[in-house]
Amino acid sequence: MNDQSSGNFAEFMWIADGFFITYSVMCEYAPFSIFGNIFSLGHSVELYLKAVYIYQTGNLQQAFDCKHNIKGLYAACKSKDSKFIPKFTIQRYNIENNINADHYYENQEFYIIAENLPNLKYGGFPKDLKNSRLSFITLRSHNPYWIEFVKNIRSYLNYPGEKYTDFIKLFLETNENISGSANFFLRQIYK
């Protein structure tokens, strides 16, 4: 990794943190805006994975070329380092050959985002109805799953370390009026 790619990965982390903050605040102040919440969360996941890919490869253009392909980004990061966030996995499945139900339930929001990110900006309405598997039955507001995801990404990248500004911490320190569940949720990253 060169210095330029190092800076690029950190810029992606900064933007990803911004989407993650938006998700957290929207869960508190607009809890019924499920598509807005999951849209923000989905884009934070995408940008966190792009940050990892840039960190691993130094290739900013290939990260952009992945577009919204969460499964592809995850697979590319995992192929570069098999130890990359081992708790978070995407298994191949289809309706006829279902994966382990417990695994799917535990990772359901990750699957929803990975399979439907481009559709979330349209309220989740899929462009291709015959291939849609969109299910929001078990979505959770301020799901602790995502705190663990963000912690794992940050740990993997040793981010922010001493070199980079921690946008989430900065947000918490400069927005003391953010209270309640959003504040509590974001602070869990540091526990």
C-alpha positions in Angstrom: 0.0 0.0 0.0 1.4 3.4 -0.9 0.8 6.7 0.9 -1.8 7.8 -1.7 -3.9 4.6 -1.3 -3.6 5.0 2.5 -5.2 8.4 2.3 -7.9 7.1 0.0 -8.9 4.3 2.3 -9.2 6.8 5.2 -11.4 9.1 3.1 -13.7 6.2 2.4 -13.8 5.5 6.2 -14.7 9.1 6.9 -17.6 9.0 4.4 -18.7 5.5 5.7 -18.7 6.8 9.2 -20.9 9.7 8.0 -23.5 7.3 6.6 -23.3 5.2 9.8 -24.0 8.3 11.9 -26.9 9.1 9.6 -28.3 5.6 10.1 -28.0 5.9 13.9 -29.6 9.3 14.1 -32.4 8.3 11.7 -33.2 5.2 13.8 -33.8 7.5 16.7 -35.6 10.4 15.1 -37.2 8.7 12.1 -37.7 5.1 13.2 -40.5 4.4 10.7 -38.3 5.5 7.8 -37.1 2.0 7.4 -35.8 2.4 3.8 -34.0 5.7 4.6 -32.4 3.9 7.6 -31.3 0.8 5.7 -30.3 3.0 2.7 -27.8 4.9 4.9 -26.7 1.7 6.6 -26.2 0.0 3.2 -24.0 2.8 1.9 -21.9 2.8 5.0 -21.3 -1.0 4.6 -20.4 -0.5 0.9 -17.9 2.3 1.8 -16.4 0.4 4.7 -15.8 -2.6 2.3 -14.4 -0.3 -0.3 -12.0 1.2 2.3 -10.8 -2.3 3.2 -10.4 -3.2 -0.5 -8.3 0.0 -1.1 -6.3 -0.7 2.0 -5.6 -4.3 0.8 -4.9 -3.5 -2.8 -4.1 0.2 -3.1 -6.4 0.2 -6.2 -9.0 3.0 -5.9 -10.3 2.5 -9.5 -11.2 -1.1 -8.9 -13.0 -0.2 -5.7 -15.1 2.3 -7.7 -15.7 -0.3 -10.4 -17.4 -2.6 -7.9 -20.2 0.0 -7.7 -22.9 -1.2 -5.2 -21.8 -4.9 -5.4 -21.6 -5.7 -1.7 -21.2 -9.4 -2.3 -18.4 -8.8 -4.8 -16.6 -6.4 -2.5 -16.9 -8.7 0.4 -15.6 -11.7 -1.7 -12.7 -9.6 -3.0 -11.7 -8.5 0.5 -12.0 -12.1 1.8 -9.9 -13.4 -1.1 -7.1 -11.0 -0.3 -7.1 -12.0 3.4 -9.1 -15.1 4.7 -8.9 -13.7 8.2 -10.9 -10.6 7.2 -13.9 -10.2 9.6 -14.5 -13.9 10.0 -17.8 -13.5 12.0 -19.5 -11.8 9.0 -20.0 -14.2 6.1 -22.1 -14.3 3.0 -23.1 -17.8 2.0 -24.4 -18.6 -1.5 -28.0 -19.6 -1.5 -31.2 -19.5 -3.4 -34.9 -20.1 -2.6 -34.8 -23.8 -3.5 -31.5 -24.5 -1.7 -31.7 -22.4 1.5 -28.8 -21.8 3.7 -28.7 -22.5 7.4 -31.7 -20.6 8.8 -29.9 -19.5 12.0 -27.0 -18.1 9.9 -29.5 -16.2 7.7 -31.4 -14.8 10.6 -28.3 -13.7 12.4 -27.0 -12.0 9.2 -30.3 -11.0 7.6 -29.7 -7.3 7.4 -26.3 -8.0 5.8 -28.0 -10.1 3.2 -30.8 -7.5 2.6 -28.2 -4.8 2.0 -25.9 -7.1 -0.1 -28.8 -8.2 -2.4 -30.8 -5.0 -2.6 -28.6 -1.9 -2.1 -29.4 -0.4 -5.5 -33.2 -0.8 -4.8 -33.2 0.8 -1.4 -33.2 4.3 -2.7 -36.5 3.5 -4.4 -38.1 2.5 -1.1 -36.9 -1.1 -1.5 -39.1 -1.6 -4.6 -37.1 -4.0 -6.8 -36.6 -3.4 -10.5 -36.9 -7.1 -11.1 -39.9 -8.4 -9.2 -39.4 -12.1 -10.2 -36.0 -12.2 -8.5 -36.8 -10.2 -5.4 -36.3 -11.7 -1.9 -36.7 -8.5 0.0 -37.9 -9.2 3.6 -37.9 -6.6 6.3 -39.6 -8.7 9.0 -36.7 -8.8 11.4 -34.9 -5.5 10.8 -33.9 -3.9 14.1 -33.4 -0.3 14.9 -29.9 0.2 16.2 -29.0 -3.4 15.7 -25.8 -4.2 17.7 -24.7 -6.4 14.8 -23.6 -3.3 13.0 -21.6 -2.1 16.0 -19.6 -5.3 15.8 -19.2 -4.9 12.1 -17.8 -1.4 12.4 -15.6 -2.4 15.3 -14.2 -5.3 13.2 -13.6 -3.1 10.2 -11.8 -0.4 12.3 -9.7 -3.0 14.1 -8.7 -4.7 10.8 -7.6 -1.3 9.4 -6.2 -0.1 12.7 -8.4 2.9 12.1 -8.3 5.7 13.1 -5.1 5.2 15.0 -3.0 8.2 15.6 -2.9 9.3 11.9 -6.6 9.9 11.2 -9.4 11.9 12.7 -12.2 9.7 14.2 -15.4 11.2 12.6 -17.8 9.3 14.9 -15.9 10.4 18.0 -15.8 14.0 16.6 -19.5 13.9 15.9 -20.3 12.7 19.5 -18.0 15.4 21.0 -19.4 18.3 19.0 -23.1 17.3 19.0 -23.9 17.0 22.6 -27.6 17.6 21.9 -27.7 14.1 20.3 -28.9 12.1 23.2 -30.9 8.9 23.7 -30.5 5.8 21.7 -28.4 7.3 18.9 -25.7 8.6 21.3 -25.8 5.3 23.3 -25.6 3.2 20.0 -22.6 5.1 18.6 -20.7 5.1 21.9 -20.8 1.3 21.8 -18.1 1.4 19.2 -15.6 2.4 21.9 -16.5 -0.3 24.4 
